[in-house]
Amino acid sequence: MTYKQLYAEVAALGFEGEIENQPALLFSANRALKSLAALMPAYGTVTLIQRAFTPLSHIPELNYVPGKEITVPLRGAVFSFKFSGAGTVTLKERHRVSPFFMDSPYTEFRKYLLDGEGELVLSGNIAFTIKDLACFPYVLGTSEADIPLIAPHRSYDMFEHTRDFFGFTTLPTDEHGRTIAGSYFRDETLFIPSDYEGEIHLIYHRVPREITSDAPNAPIDLSPSMTHLLALLTAAYLWIDDDSAKSQFYMQMYMEGVRDLRIRRPSAADTAIVDTHHWA
């Protein structure tokens, strides 16, 4: 189905030759499309590659007490640590001195060592703690966010690696199709054990492509088996304010179509699909 065909079907359902409020039609169509995506999810795939980082040096914990500065030598391409408390951390390099005042119950700090070496000076009037101060010989990436941090897991924000992420389906696998042991996900973030090295393959629920009037003949991103439901639900949303009886009628037809779909394809239906529309 295309937008042009959807337009014609919804107009016919309303016993009209054309639909005057096309912005409302587009809004209703995309709202219906997202609801149907919950009923029969579309899937996408993404592949990531992770390398394990071995630090050149690693200090598990430093507890600063006011009264005396602490100086720690640094070497390598980058360094990172975790910080808790309030105080000043000064990065001294050959041609620059960069003080950083920090005040946080927990924050992560990552920086490049532009000269390949330097020192970190801890000072302040309040006690604070630094954990897992580590230097690394290289980094994969061009931003400070790519600098590794000593932690049990590496995290991947799926919105940064995909354009259409909606939700996770299963745990990721390696290049041999085996589930990556110790991996897990929370909200939109994937966590992979830091010592894992290799490919990361992930199947995810994706958001369908938005319907636009600029491409009236482009196929709508929906299974052909559900296009009749798209027209009914779009009509129900479109007339919810202007003609509640018509809207209720097409919503009832839509629900009957959903029940038929559940009978034909029980594995594709979500048992809570009625609630996803928030229909009262």
DOKOL-882845 format. One line per 10 residues: number of its first residue (from 1); for each residue x, z, y of C-alpha. Coordinates in steps of 0.2 Angstrom, whole numbers, plus 2048, in hexadecimal, padded with zeros to 3 digits. Layout:
// residues N
NUM = X,Z,Y ~ ...
***
This chain:
// residues 280
1 = 800,800,800 ~ 806,7FC,812 ~ 800,804,822 ~ 7F6,7F4,826 ~ 7ED,7F6,815 ~ 7EB,809,818 ~ 7E4,806,82A ~ 7D7,7FA,822 ~ 7D2,806,814 ~ 7D0,815,820
11 = 7C6,80A,82C ~ 7BA,804,81E ~ 7B8,816,819 ~ 7B2,81A,82A ~ 7A7,80B,82A ~ 7B0,804,839 ~ 7B9,7F4,83D ~ 7C8,7FC,845 ~ 7CE,80E,849 ~ 7D0,811,85C
21 = 7DB,821,85B ~ 7EA,81A,851 ~ 7F5,828,856 ~ 7E9,834,84D ~ 7E9,828,83E ~ 7FC,828,83D ~ 7FC,83B,83E ~ 7EE,83D,830 ~ 7F7,830,825 ~ 808,839,826
31 = 800,84A,823 ~ 7F7,843,814 ~ 807,83B,80E ~ 810,84C,80E ~ 802,854,805 ~ 802,847,7F7 ~ 815,849,7F6 ~ 811,85B,7F1 ~ 805,855,7E4 ~ 811,848,7DC
41 = 823,84B,7E3 ~ 82F,83D,7E7 ~ 841,83F,7E1 ~ 852,83C,7E9 ~ 864,83E,7E3 ~ 874,843,7EB ~ 886,844,7E5 ~ 893,850,7EC ~ 8A5,853,7E7 ~ 8AD,864,7E8
51 = 8BF,869,7E7 ~ 8C5,87A,7E4 ~ 8D0,881,7F2 ~ 8DF,88C,7ED ~ 8E5,897,7FC ~ 8F7,897,802 ~ 8F4,8AA,806 ~ 8E5,8B6,804 ~ 8E3,8C7,80B ~ 8D3,8CF,803
61 = 8D1,8DC,811 ~ 8D7,8E2,822 ~ 8D0,8F1,82A ~ 8D5,8F2,83D ~ 8D6,904,845 ~ 8D7,905,858 ~ 8E8,909,85F ~ 8F4,8FD,857 ~ 8F4,8EA,856 ~ 8F5,8E2,845
71 = 8FE,8D1,843 ~ 8FB,8C5,834 ~ 906,8B6,832 ~ 8FD,8A5,82E ~ 902,895,827 ~ 8FA,885,821 ~ 8ED,879,828 ~ 8DE,885,82A ~ 8D9,897,828 ~ 8C9,8A1,826
81 = 8C3,8B3,824 ~ 8B3,8BE,825 ~ 8B1,8CA,833 ~ 8A7,8DA,836 ~ 8A7,8E5,845 ~ 8AD,8E3,857 ~ 8BE,8DE,85D ~ 8CA,8D0,863 ~ 8D2,8C4,857 ~ 8E0,8BA,85F
91 = 8E7,8AA,858 ~ 8F9,8A7,85E ~ 901,896,85B ~ 911,88E,861 ~ 909,887,871 ~ 8F9,890,873 ~ 8F1,8A2,872 ~ 8DE,8A2,86E ~ 8D5,8B3,86F ~ 8C4,8B5,867
101 = 8BA,8C5,86A ~ 8AE,8C8,85C ~ 89F,8D4,85A ~ 895,8D2,84B ~ 890,8DB,83B ~ 895,8CC,831 ~ 89C,8BB,836 ~ 8A7,8AD,82F ~ 8B6,8A7,838 ~ 8BF,896,835
111 = 8CD,88E,83F ~ 8DA,880,83E ~ 8EC,884,83F ~ 8F2,875,84A ~ 904,879,849 ~ 903,87D,836 ~ 908,890,83A ~ 904,89E,845 ~ 8FE,8B0,845 ~ 8EE,8BA,847
121 = 8EE,8CA,852 ~ 8E1,8D7,850 ~ 8DD,8E2,85E ~ 8CF,8EC,867 ~ 8C7,8FD,86A ~ 8BB,8FD,85B ~ 8BF,8FD,849 ~ 8BB,8ED,840 ~ 8BE,8E5,82F ~ 8C4,8D4,82A
131 = 8C2,8CE,818 ~ 8C9,8BF,80E ~ 8D5,8B9,81B ~ 8DC,8A9,813 ~ 8E7,89A,818 ~ 8E4,889,80F ~ 8F0,87A,80F ~ 8E3,86D,812 ~ 8D0,86B,816 ~ 8C4,85D,811
141 = 8BA,859,821 ~ 8BC,857,833 ~ 8B2,867,83A ~ 8B6,879,839 ~ 8A7,87B,82D ~ 8B1,872,820 ~ 8BE,87F,820 ~ 8BD,889,80F ~ 8B9,89B,80F ~ 8BD,8A7,801
151 = 8AC,8AA,7F8 ~ 8A4,8AA,7E7 ~ 89A,89A,7EC ~ 89C,88B,7F7 ~ 88B,887,800 ~ 884,876,804 ~ 876,874,811 ~ 86B,866,80A ~ 865,860,81B ~ 877,85C,81F
161 = 879,851,80F ~ 868,849,80E ~ 85C,842,81A ~ 84C,845,810 ~ 84F,855,807 ~ 83F,85F,804 ~ 843,86B,7F6 ~ 84D,86E,7E6 ~ 848,869,7D5 ~ 855,86E,7C8
171 = 866,875,7C9 ~ 875,869,7CC ~ 87F,861,7BE ~ 891,85B,7BC ~ 896,849,7B9 ~ 892,84C,7A6 ~ 880,851,7A9 ~ 884,864,7A6 ~ 87C,871,7B1 ~ 889,879,7BC
181 = 88B,88B,7B6 ~ 889,898,7C4 ~ 880,88C,7D0 ~ 870,890,7D9 ~ 866,88B,7E8 ~ 85C,895,7F6 ~ 851,88D,803 ~ 85A,87D,808 ~ 86C,883,802 ~ 875,87F,7F2
191 = 882,88B,7EC ~ 890,885,7E0 ~ 89D,891,7D9 ~ 8AD,88F,7E3 ~ 8B8,88C,7D4 ~ 8AE,87D,7CF ~ 8B7,86D,7D1 ~ 8AF,85C,7CE ~ 89F,852,7D2 ~ 88E,85A,7D6
201 = 87F,850,7D2 ~ 86E,856,7D8 ~ 85C,850,7D7 ~ 851,856,7E5 ~ 83F,854,7EB ~ 840,849,7FA ~ 834,847,809 ~ 82B,836,809 ~ 830,829,817 ~ 824,82B,826
211 = 817,81E,828 ~ 819,814,838 ~ 80E,807,841 ~ 81E,7FE,846 ~ 81F,7F7,834 ~ 80D,7F4,82F ~ 812,7EA,820 ~ 81F,7F6,819 ~ 81B,7FE,809 ~ 816,810,80B
221 = 821,81C,801 ~ 814,822,7F4 ~ 811,81E,7E2 ~ 804,810,7E0 ~ 7FA,81B,7D5 ~ 7F6,827,7E4 ~ 7F3,81A,7F2 ~ 7E0,81C,7F0 ~ 7E2,82F,7F3 ~ 7EC,82B,803
231 = 7DE,822,80B ~ 7D1,82F,806 ~ 7DC,83E,80D ~ 7E0,834,81C ~ 7CE,831,820 ~ 7CA,844,81D ~ 7D7,849,829 ~ 7D3,83C,836 ~ 7C1,841,838 ~ 7C2,854,836
241 = 7BE,857,848 ~ 7B3,848,84C ~ 7A8,847,83D ~ 7A9,856,831 ~ 79D,850,825 ~ 7A6,840,822 ~ 7B6,849,821 ~ 7AF,855,814 ~ 7A9,847,80A ~ 7B9,83E,809
251 = 7C2,84E,806 ~ 7B7,851,7F7 ~ 7BA,83F,7F1 ~ 7CD,843,7F2 ~ 7CB,853,7E8 ~ 7C2,84A,7DB ~ 7D0,83D,7DA ~ 7DD,84B,7D9 ~ 7D4,852,7CA ~ 7D4,841,7C2
261 = 7E6,840,7C5 ~ 7E9,851,7BD ~ 7E0,84B,7AD ~ 7EA,83B,7AC ~ 7FB,842,7B2 ~ 7FB,855,7AF ~ 80E,856,7B1 ~ 80D,84F,7C3 ~ 800,85B,7CA ~ 803,86B,7D3
271 = 7F7,879,7CE ~ 7F7,87F,7E0 ~ 7F4,86E,7E8 ~ 7E3,872,7F0 ~ 7EB,880,7FA ~ 7F9,875,801 ~ 7EB,86C,80C ~ 7E5,87D,814 ~ 7D4,876,813 ~ 7C6,882,817
***
